[in-house]
Amino acid sequence: MKSSKQDKAEGTFYEVKGKVKEVAGKVSDNPKLEAEGTVKNIYSQVQENIGQVMGSSKNADVWGDSYRRFFSA
């Protein structure tokens, strides 16, 4: 089980990775790469929210595990 800080850090990592892919896709006129970057950005927001929920909820273990299983599939 990851801590809320780890989830937030992972979200930040995916956000940076997504921004890089998105910009690279725009610069190279590659819509697929740009779309991958957008998806990474969305995933980063979800991951950061998981970290916030886990940091503040009694049921964080249940919700965090459910979201992780859903998004890792």
Backbone as CSV, one residue per row, in Angstrom:
resi,resn,N_x,N_y,N_z,CA_x,CA_y,CA_z,C_x,C_y,C_z
1,MET,0.836,-1.185,0.000,0.000,0.000,0.000,0.875,1.241,0.000
2,LYS,0.661,2.109,-0.962,1.420,3.345,-1.048,0.833,4.383,-0.111
3,SER,1.681,5.301,0.320,1.208,6.400,1.145,0.626,7.490,0.250
4,SER,-0.064,8.425,0.878,-0.657,9.520,0.103,0.429,10.373,-0.539
5,LYS,1.579,10.508,0.119,2.680,11.278,-0.466,3.206,10.603,-1.723
6,GLN,3.270,9.280,-1.701,3.735,8.561,-2.887,2.754,8.739,-4.041
7,ASP,1.456,8.693,-3.740,0.452,8.894,-4.785,0.548,10.297,-5.378
8,LYS,0.733,11.286,-4.515,0.858,12.658,-5.002,2.114,12.817,-5.854
9,ALA,3.211,12.217,-5.408,4.462,12.293,-6.175,4.311,11.596,-7.524
10,GLU,3.646,10.449,-7.525,3.420,9.736,-8.786,2.559,10.568,-9.727
11,GLY,1.571,11.248,-9.160,0.731,12.128,-9.977,1.530,13.244,-10.606
12,THR,2.437,13.827,-9.832,3.291,14.895,-10.357,4.210,14.368,-11.461
13,PHE,4.751,13.165,-11.257,5.610,12.545,-12.270,4.850,12.368,-13.579
14,TYR,3.630,11.842,-13.504,2.847,11.631,-14.722,2.439,12.955,-15.357
15,GLU,2.242,13.976,-14.538,1.889,15.281,-15.083,3.042,15.832,-15.931
16,VAL,4.258,15.758,-15.397,5.429,16.239,-16.136,5.635,15.410,-17.403
17,LYS,5.538,14.110,-17.258,5.712,13.216,-18.409,4.657,13.515,-19.478
18,GLY,3.425,13.759,-19.036,2.350,14.072,-19.974,2.564,15.384,-20.687
19,LYS,3.022,16.394,-19.945,3.269,17.706,-20.559,4.364,17.601,-21.620
20,VAL,5.420,16.842,-21.304,6.510,16.677,-22.262,5.998,16.007,-23.539
21,LYS,5.217,14.936,-23.379,4.685,14.237,-24.553,3.733,15.132,-25.339
22,GLU,2.931,15.889,-24.625,1.967,16.761,-25.283,2.677,17.829,-26.122
23,VAL,3.677,18.466,-25.544,4.436,19.495,-26.265,5.204,18.878,-27.428
24,ALA,5.819,17.725,-27.187,6.564,17.053,-28.264,5.628,16.691,-29.414
25,GLY,4.415,16.271,-29.080,3.442,15.943,-30.114,3.028,17.160,-30.925
26,LYS,2.857,18.295,-30.238,2.489,19.524,-30.945,3.623,20.000,-31.842
27,VAL,4.841,19.982,-31.309,6.002,20.472,-32.062,6.268,19.601,-33.285
28,SER,6.151,18.280,-33.112,6.453,17.368,-34.212,5.225,17.055,-35.072
29,ASP,4.112,17.712,-34.765,2.858,17.487,-35.490,2.476,16.003,-35.481
30,ASN,2.527,15.426,-34.273,2.221,14.011,-34.074,1.009,13.918,-33.141
31,PRO,-0.208,13.788,-33.682,-1.410,13.783,-32.843,-1.460,12.609,-31.856
32,LYS,-0.872,11.480,-32.229,-0.878,10.332,-31.323,-0.058,10.636,-30.068
33,LEU,1.115,11.205,-30.234,1.969,11.555,-29.105,1.309,12.625,-28.239
34,GLU,0.679,13.573,-28.885,-0.038,14.628,-28.159,-1.180,14.031,-27.335
35,ALA,-1.909,13.079,-27.914,-3.011,12.424,-27.194,-2.491,11.613,-26.014
36,GLU,-1.357,10.939,-26.198,-0.763,10.188,-25.086,-0.422,11.128,-23.935
37,GLY,0.084,12.301,-24.261,0.395,13.294,-23.243,-0.850,13.757,-22.508
38,THR,-1.925,13.950,-23.228,-3.182,14.359,-22.611,-3.693,13.286,-21.654
39,VAL,-3.590,12.034,-22.076,-4.023,10.923,-21.212,-3.171,10.874,-19.947
40,LYS,-1.863,11.067,-20.074,-0.978,11.071,-18.897,-1.365,12.201,-17.951
41,ASN,-1.731,13.355,-18.505,-2.145,14.477,-17.664,-3.417,14.142,-16.889
42,ILE,-4.359,13.508,-17.547,-5.598,13.110,-16.873,-5.297,12.095,-15.777
43,TYR,-4.439,11.120,-16.106,-4.058,10.119,-15.111,-3.374,10.785,-13.915
44,SER,-2.557,11.795,-14.174,-1.855,12.472,-13.083,-2.840,13.146,-12.136
45,GLN,-3.886,13.729,-12.686,-4.894,14.375,-11.843,-5.608,13.349,-10.978
46,VAL,-5.923,12.206,-11.550,-6.575,11.135,-10.790,-5.642,10.649,-9.686
47,GLN,-4.378,10.434,-10.012,-3.414,9.923,-9.039,-3.226,10.912,-7.893
48,GLU,-3.153,12.196,-8.194,-3.025,13.196,-7.151,-4.272,13.227,-6.272
49,ASN,-5.441,13.060,-6.869,-6.681,13.013,-6.089,-6.719,11.797,-5.182
50,ILE,-6.194,10.673,-5.658,-6.111,9.481,-4.811,-5.262,9.804,-3.587
51,GLY,-4.150,10.485,-3.806,-3.288,10.868,-2.694,-4.005,11.760,-1.705
52,GLN,-4.824,12.677,-2.195,-5.580,13.559,-1.306,-6.624,12.778,-0.528
53,VAL,-7.317,11.873,-1.202,-8.345,11.068,-0.536,-7.698,10.181,0.520
54,MET,-6.580,9.564,0.166,-5.918,8.670,1.109,-5.398,9.430,2.322
55,GLY,-5.050,10.670,2.130,-4.559,11.473,3.240,-5.651,11.952,4.164
56,SER,-6.905,11.900,3.728,-7.969,12.488,4.533,-9.147,11.564,4.829
57,SER,-9.129,10.346,4.346,-10.305,9.485,4.479,-10.026,8.259,5.329
58,LYS,-11.023,7.869,6.106,-10.931,6.633,6.884,-10.923,5.422,5.963
59,ASN,-11.637,5.526,4.861,-11.759,4.418,3.918,-10.743,4.516,2.790
60,ALA,-9.652,5.181,3.039,-8.662,5.413,1.992,-8.108,4.117,1.423
61,ASP,-7.903,3.123,2.260,-7.347,1.860,1.765,-8.252,1.251,0.700
62,VAL,-9.539,1.232,0.962,-10.488,0.633,0.025,-10.552,1.442,-1.258
63,TRP,-10.720,2.757,-1.152,-10.838,3.593,-2.340,-9.534,3.642,-3.122
64,GLY,-8.412,3.788,-2.432,-7.121,3.850,-3.116,-6.827,2.587,-3.888
65,ASP,-7.082,1.435,-3.281,-6.847,0.160,-3.965,-7.762,0.010,-5.173
66,SER,-9.007,0.423,-5.035,-9.956,0.308,-6.149,-9.514,1.153,-7.331
67,TYR,-9.123,2.401,-7.088,-8.672,3.270,-8.168,-7.397,2.734,-8.803
68,ARG,-6.462,2.258,-7.986,-5.203,1.739,-8.525,-5.462,0.535,-9.426
69,ARG,-6.334,-0.371,-8.988,-6.625,-1.550,-9.809,-7.270,-1.120,-11.120
70,PHE,-8.170,-0.151,-11.067,-8.866,0.305,-12.269,-7.892,0.925,-13.269
71,PHE,-7.004,1.788,-12.791,-6.126,2.517,-13.699,-4.870,1.762,-14.070
72,SER,-4.558,0.693,-13.383,-3.368,-0.074,-13.756,-3.694,-1.180,-14.739
73,ALA,-4.976,-1.384,-14.998,-5.393,-2.459,-15.927,-5.143,-2.080,-17.351
